Amino acid sequence: MQATSSHPDVLVTAFQGSGGRRTVILLNRSTQEQKITVKWPGAAFRYLETASPREENSVISVGSAGQIEAVVAPGSIVTLTNVELGKVK
C-alpha cells in the first residue's frame, strides 16, 4: 500500500489486509507536535494507539470513515487501525 506525508518529518506507512483490514502507522521525528489528517477512502478506523517516549502507550477507540485527524507528539508513533489491537487474527 502506498502512503505519503506532506510533512518531511512525519513518516507514514500503510497496510491493507484481507476482509477490509487496514492500518496506518505515523512517526513524528520532529521536535514539534504535528496535526495530521489521514485520508483513506473506504477505510474505517476503530482504534488509535500512541507510543511515546514521554508517556505510557495508550489505545483509544475512534470512529472514523475515510478521514481522521490526530495530533502526533514529537518522537511519537501513532497507529490507526480497524484491527483489534493485541489480538492475533
BELQUIPE-V130513 format. One record per residue. RES is the residue in one letter. SS is DSSP state (a for helix, b for strand, c for the rest). BURIAL is + if it has 9 or more other C-alpha atoms within 8 Angstrom, else -. D_FIRST is the distance of its C-alpha to the first C-alpha in Angstrom with 2 decimals. Layout:
res:RES ss:SS burial:BURIAL d_first:D_FIRST
res:RES ss:SS burial:BURIAL d_first:D_FIRST
//
This chain:
res:M ss:c burial:- d_first:0.00
res:Q ss:c burial:- d_first:3.79
res:A ss:c burial:- d_first:6.49
res:T ss:c burial:- d_first:10.15
res:S ss:c burial:- d_first:13.54
res:S ss:c burial:- d_first:16.83
res:H ss:c burial:- d_first:18.82
res:P ss:c burial:- d_first:19.15
res:D ss:c burial:- d_first:19.99
res:V ss:b burial:+ d_first:17.11
res:L ss:b burial:+ d_first:14.20
res:V ss:b burial:+ d_first:10.90
res:T ss:b burial:+ d_first:7.80
res:A ss:b burial:+ d_first:5.72
res:F ss:b burial:- d_first:5.66
res:Q ss:b burial:+ d_first:6.59
res:G ss:c burial:- d_first:9.83
res:S ss:a burial:- d_first:12.82
res:G ss:a burial:- d_first:15.22
res:G ss:a burial:- d_first:13.05
res:R ss:c burial:+ d_first:12.20
res:R ss:b burial:+ d_first:9.81
res:T ss:b burial:+ d_first:10.03
res:V ss:b burial:+ d_first:9.85
res:I ss:b burial:+ d_first:11.95
res:L ss:b burial:+ d_first:14.13
res:L ss:b burial:+ d_first:16.85
res:N ss:b burial:+ d_first:19.82
res:R ss:c burial:+ d_first:21.68
res:S ss:c burial:+ d_first:24.29
res:T ss:c burial:- d_first:27.73
res:Q ss:c burial:- d_first:27.33
res:E ss:c burial:+ d_first:25.59
res:Q ss:b burial:+ d_first:22.79
res:K ss:b burial:- d_first:22.38
res:I ss:b burial:- d_first:18.79
res:T ss:b burial:- d_first:17.44
res:V ss:b burial:- d_first:13.99
res:K ss:b burial:- d_first:13.40
res:W ss:c burial:- d_first:11.03
res:P ss:c burial:- d_first:13.16
res:G ss:c burial:- d_first:13.92
res:A ss:c burial:+ d_first:12.81
res:A ss:c burial:+ d_first:15.96
res:F ss:c burial:+ d_first:16.06
res:R ss:c burial:+ d_first:19.19
res:Y ss:b burial:+ d_first:19.37
res:L ss:b burial:+ d_first:19.28
res:E ss:b burial:+ d_first:20.20
res:T ss:b burial:+ d_first:21.63
res:A ss:b burial:+ d_first:22.51
res:S ss:c burial:+ d_first:25.07
res:P ss:c burial:- d_first:27.72
res:R ss:c burial:- d_first:30.25
res:E ss:c burial:- d_first:30.01
res:E ss:c burial:- d_first:29.21
res:N ss:c burial:- d_first:25.77
res:S ss:b burial:- d_first:25.65
res:V ss:b burial:- d_first:23.75
res:I ss:b burial:- d_first:24.45
res:S ss:b burial:- d_first:23.74
res:V ss:c burial:- d_first:22.20
res:G ss:c burial:- d_first:22.01
res:S ss:c burial:+ d_first:19.57
res:A ss:c burial:+ d_first:18.05
res:G ss:c burial:+ d_first:15.44
res:Q ss:b burial:+ d_first:16.62
res:I ss:b burial:+ d_first:18.00
res:E ss:b burial:- d_first:20.04
res:A ss:b burial:- d_first:20.81
res:V ss:b burial:- d_first:22.78
res:V ss:b burial:+ d_first:21.51
res:A ss:c burial:+ d_first:24.63
res:P ss:c burial:+ d_first:25.16
res:G ss:c burial:+ d_first:23.82
res:S ss:c burial:+ d_first:21.99
res:I ss:b burial:+ d_first:18.68
res:V ss:b burial:+ d_first:17.50
res:T ss:b burial:+ d_first:15.30
res:L ss:b burial:+ d_first:14.61
res:T ss:b burial:+ d_first:14.10
res:N ss:c burial:+ d_first:15.68
res:V ss:c burial:+ d_first:16.40
res:E ss:c burial:- d_first:19.93
res:L ss:c burial:- d_first:20.06
res:G ss:c burial:- d_first:22.39
res:K ss:c burial:- d_first:22.23
res:V ss:c burial:- d_first:20.89
res:K ss:c burial:- d_first:19.76
//
